[in-house]
Every structure is written in C-alpha cells, then in structure tokens.
Amino acid sequence: MERMREVQQHLKNEFEIYNNAASNKLPPTSLGNTESLEVLLECVTRRESLGQARTQGLPPSSKLKAAIADTLLLLDNFDIKISKDKGAAERDSLNKKKPS
C-alpha cells in the first residue's frame, strides 16, 4: 500500500527531526506496530504537557504527533486523507447547489 509507505516515511522523517533537536532522545519505535506507536505518542504528549518543552528545550511536537496519529489510523484501515477529500467534495457540492 503506497499510502502506508508514504505515511511511515513521513513519520520516520518527523521522528528524526524531533530526535535531532531534542536533548533527551525518544526511544526507538516500530513504524508498523500499533502498541509501539501508541507508547511513542503518549511519551511525546507527556513531555509536552508536563512543560518539559520549555525547561528542556524540546522541539515542537505537533508534526510528529500528527504523523504518529496518521500512521495509527492507517494501521486501523482508516485513511484520514481520503475522508477529508470526501468531506471537501461534499462541501463543494453543497455550496454549488446553494443559490447566491
């Protein structure tokens, strides 16, 4: 599945960017293992919520968390990109039907 490879590569890139900028490195993770990704997401979220980002100089984690979430959804056979595209198409269709 091309989309899965694309998302996993994006996650790998975001993981490397985050780890290269962080003084405390994240633990290695398996990109195809749901449990490992959930632990990684929890770890990143905890760091952020505990205020460690300010005190330890951690990089912003929003892109990494989005990449993890996208990968987890794909592992559950739900493609958020397709869902968003369908929603946008439906919205455009409804907007065209409304009289101006």
Disulfide bonds with the S-S distance in Angstrom:
none
